Amino acid sequence: MGLLHIDVEAGETQSRPGRDDAPFSRNVLRKQRHWEKQLAARKSKRKEEKQRRKLRCDQESGTKTDNPRFTKRVVKAITKERLAEAQSTGPKLCVDLSMTDCMSNKEISRLAGQLRRLYGSNKKANRPFHLFLTDLREDSRLYKECLRMNDGFVNYVMDITEKSWLDLFPSEDIVYLTPDAEEALERVDVDKVYILGGLVDESIQKKVSYSRARELRVHTARLPIEEYMVKKSNPKNFHSKILAINQVLDILLTFSDRGSWTDALQAWFPRGKGYVIISDEHHPPPVSTTQT
């Protein structure tokens, strides 16, 4: 009996270390899993950084960046970096939204759509503009329509303010872009602020934006449509130089990137407006895109 008693106690004594080792084993496994997660995170970070460098090189060389080998996360990060840099060094373009009170709900909706496309074009650009939306109140119909049409509106990398552009920029730096201006725009100057009137086709009366700019005594200019394009005959005999704000930005972005008004107008001026590019032998000499 004594020997049996000793054997049982010995068995219990030997089993205790097993039970005591269980928490220790769980701690080891937990630490190992944590280390593996850190290792995977570092590996993923290195991969994303490599993709970022590749994406930057592609953008600088003009290569398309919609290649599926780039993750959405990398593309989004690079886009934000590029837009943030434009807010410091890019040319400034402001949409003057002070004339929207007289617009119908349909026109407000169309303008909200143009603002969405304007931002979309700027996001994709190799050399984006620093965008401003001025005179935009949070209680306005336009602001509410922008929120309704795009859940990401509040996250747009642009300056949205209730202030007027007159309060934000010196008048001598202003170039108000209007199709009724006498002077044609020759270049995009990073020291200037380009203003677009926030109106849509239905609400445009003759020389509204031009009259506003003249009244405020700021410099005006127009896209060089007459210098690079001619009227084309069509059954409706329709010709118009009035463009949506996103179309104007598309032209300016392409010109800033390529340095050619011909390329910019040919790529983005709507064919339905009744204009075509002048033949090559009549092209004016190229001009510089920017001044610093």
MOKA-V871196 format. One record per helix or strand of 2 or more residues. SS is the DSSP state (a for helix, b for strand). FROM is the first residue (numbers start at 1). LEN is the number of residues. If there is no record, write none. Layout:
SS;FROM;LEN, SS;FROM;LEN
This chain:
a;2;59, a;72;18, b;92;5, a;105;20, b;130;5, a;141;9, a;153;3, b;159;2, a;165;4, a;171;3, b;174;4, b;188;2, b;193;5, a;201;3, a;208;8, b;219;4, a;225;4, b;229;3, a;245;14, a;261;8, a;271;3, b;275;3, a;280;3, b;290;2
